[in-house]
Amino acid sequence: MSNFRKTCIDKTLLIGTFAAIPHPVAIEVIAASGVDFLCIDWEHSQISRERIEDLIRAADVHRVPAMVRVPGHAPESIASVLDAGAAGVLVPRVSTVAQAKAAVLATRYPPIGERGVGPGRAAAYGYRIPDYLAKANAELVLAVQVETAEGLANIADIAAVDGIDVIFIGPGDLSVSINAMGPAGKDRLDAAIETIAKTALTAGKTVGIFRPSPDDIGTWSKAGISFFLLASDTMFLGASLATGAAEARARNGSSKGV
């Protein structure tokens, strides 16, 4: 797992998924599936801080890097998941240079940042603090999520911030923010994604994106995007069950039951 940041910044193709089910069994199922990494979604799911540490521990059993999407910009939230042993953080709604720089300060130890030193799980509860401090800045991944019209307008300046590894595009919120929802807004949204990707790549950053299905991964890979979060455990569970139930009924020649 120590090479996770290197594979990110080398723009190696990485396929992961969001983990929203608050149970270690779900994490182990994801980890055993063949994904390159997973991202625990603290922003949009019912996962507590204590449970996050359990979920990271479950991913570590299978040696699959576990990032955490924190719920906002608070340095305390970022520090807490890193202290729990997360391989990195995804910071949502980064729309300004000030927010991007604040994410770097919260993620990195001095002299790069301002993260506080604590005896958490990542540092073996205090037994290996020097060892952890020696490698954390070099190994932890910082991804910032650009998903607003303001972020789109400021993308060149955001991408220029040192300490950010991945510019991650959130198409859902971005489509709402730039009034590009649905089929009518597809061209506008695609153009915005391409602008963010091109600008970030020019600045030397890795580009990531959320995709609800693998259908267009090839298209966005050709645009230079290499860091993909594909759907989520809940989305895959629902889609697989729906497909299986529909196929079972079709093979039996029956319609949906009561």
N, C-alpha and C positions, 0 to 999 in steps of 0.2 A: 504493500500500500504506500510505501515511501515514495514510489515513482509516480503517484497519481498526479501531482502538480506538474511534473515534467511532461507526462503524456498530454496533459491539457495544453500547456504552453507550446508544446511541439506541434500542436494542431492535429494530433492523432485522432482518428475517428473514435468517438466514445458514445456509447448508447446506454442511457440510464432511464430511470422512471421515478416518479414521485411516489413516496410511501405515505399513505394517509390513514391506514388502518392501525390503530394504536395497540398493536400486540406484537411481541417478538416473533411469534410463529409466522406472521405475514412477512416480516423482514427476512426470516430464514428462507421462506419460499421464494421471495424476490432474489435473494442472494444466490440461491441454487439454480436460478433460471438461466444464467449465462450473461446477465447484464454486466457492464463494465463498472458501474457505480450506481448508487441510489441517492435520492434526495428526500429526507424526511421533511414533510410539509407542516411546519409549525404555524405557518400563516393562515392556512385555509382548512385545517382539520382539527379535530378534538383531541389533541395530544398535549399532555402536560409536560412541564420541564423535567420532572422526575422520570416520566416514561421515556422521554427522549434519550436519556442515558441508557436505559434498558435496551432501546432499539439500536443504538449505536453499538452496544456490546454484542447484540445478536448479529449484526453485520460483520463485526470483527471476527466472530467465530469462523465465518466463511471467507475472511480476508477480502471482503468487498468494501471499497471506500464508501463511507456514508457522510454525505454533506447534510446540512440542515438549512432549509429556507426559513429564516427568522421572520417574526411577525412585523418588524419595522426596522427603524434605524438605531434603536437604543443600544449603546455600547454594552450595557449589562446583559442584554439578550445574546449579543454576539459572543461575548466573553464566556457566558455560561455554557453554550453548546460546544465551544472550542475546549473549555476546561473539561467537558464531559467526554472528549475524545473524538469529536467530529473531524473529518478530513478537510473540511472547509465550510464556508457559508455562502448562501445565495441571499443577497440583500435586495428586497423588492423596492419598486417605485423610486429608483434613483433617477432624478430628473435634472439635477444641477451639479456643477463642479464641486460646490461645497458639500453636498451629500456624498458624492463619490470620494472626496478626500476624507470625510468623516468615517466612511466605511473602512478605508485603509488604516486610519488611526486606531480604530476599534479592533481590527483584526491582527495587526502586527505589533510585536514588541519593540521597545526602543532599540536603536535610534530611529527606526522607520516609523513606528507608531507609538501608541500610548496604552496598549493593552496591559492590564495589571497582572502581576504574577500571583498565582494561587495554587494551593495544593490539591488540585482536582484529579480526576481519574486520568487525564492525559499525562499528568506528571507523576503517575503512580502514587497519588495521594500524598505528595510531598517528598517521596523517597528519591525521585529522579528529576527534580526540578532543573538542575544544571543541564542534564542531557536533553530535556525537552526544550529548554530555552535555546540551546545550541542549534536545533534543527527546525523549530516551528516556523520561523519566517520563511525558510527555504522550501518548506513542504506543504504548508496549508494553502488551500485554494480560495481565492476571493473572487466570486462572481457577482456582478451587479446587474440588476434587472432593469432594462430600459423598456418602459411600457406606457409612456404618456407622450402627448404632443410636445410638451416642454422638453422631455428627454430627447425626443427626435430632433428638436431644434438645437439642442446643446450637445449633440452626440460627439462632435469633433473635440470639444473641450473635455467631455467626460472620458473619452477614449484615450486622451493624452495623459491622464492621471497615472503616475507611477504607483505600482503596488497592486493594481487591478489585473487579474489574470484573464477573466472571461467577461465579455459583454454579452449578457443573456437577454434575448428578445422575448417579451411576453405578448404574443399576437392578440390574445383575447382583450386585455385591457387597452392595448394600443389601438385596436380597431374601434373601440368605444370612444377613446380620447380624440381620435382624428376623424370621427364620423365615417368609418369605413366598415360598418357591420354588414354581414350577409353577402350574398352573391353580388349585389350591386356595388359593394365597396371592395371587392377582391383585388382589382387592379391597383387601387389606391393603397391598400394595405401591403400588397406585394412590393410596390415601389418603395414604401417606407421601410420595409424589412431589408430590401436590397441596399438602401441608403445607409442604414445602420451597419449592416454587414460590411459593406465596402469601406466605410469610414473607419470602422474598428480595425479591419484587417490592415488598412494603410498605416494605422498607428501601431501595428505590431501585436494587436490583441487577438486572442482566440474568441471566436463568436459561437454562441450557443442559442438554442431556440427550443421552445415547447412545441411539440406536435401531438395532436390527439390520436394519430395513427401513423403507420410507417409509409403510407402511400406516396408521399412526396419527399421522403428523405433524400432520394437521389437528386432531385431538383435542387434542394437547398444545399446539398453537399457540393454541387457544381458552383454554387455561389460563394463557396469558401467556408460555409458553416460546418463545424466539426464536432460540436458538443451538443448532443441531443437528449432532451428529457421527453420520453415517449409516454404519453398518457399518465396513468397512475394505477396503483394496485386495485383501487375501487373500480376504475373504468374498465380495466382488463377483466376483473371478476364479473362485472355486470354484463359486458359484451359477450364473454365466453358462455355464461349461463344462458343469456338470451338466445344466442346462436344454437346452443345445444338443445334447449327446450323446443325451439322452432323446428329444428331438424328432426327431433324425436317425434313431434306431432305430424310432420310432413311424411315421415316414413310409415307412420301408423294410419295416415289418411284421415286424420282428425284435426279439428280446429282447437283453439285455445279453450281450456276448461273453465269452469266457474271459479 
